[in-house]
Amino acid sequence: MGFVYPVLLLATLGCMLLLDWRFRLFFWRDAVTAAIVTVVGFAFFLVWDLAGIAGGIFFRGESAIATGIVLAPELPIEEPVFLLFLVVCTMVVYTGAVRILARLSRRPSEVGR
């Protein structure tokens, strides 16, 4: 049961990428920019986590659904996968919300066009 959490993270990441593909929101709209944003966001949050671990703020909790594999003290292997999911999910939701709000802000006579 130790791989439930990372498998679920990867499955939900896959679902976000399917939504992205279907509506051309992030990676399928501009792959180069999306890759840059993803790498920068991932690096930012990873450094944030490492600083929190070094400062004694973040701790790894024990869980039956986690693998128990650690990349560094207090940094489980699931954390980078979660950070990747967090960045991709945020950008898909953001770009989707921008598209919805742009569509809603049009005048009613323009919506049918």
Buried (B, 14 or more C-beta within 10 A) or exposed (E): EEEEBBEBBBEBBEEBBEBBEEBEBBBEEEEEEBEEBBEEBBEEBBEEBBEEBEEEEBEBEEBEEBBEEBEEEBBBBBBBBBBBBBBBBBBBBEBBEEBEEEEEEEEEEEEEE
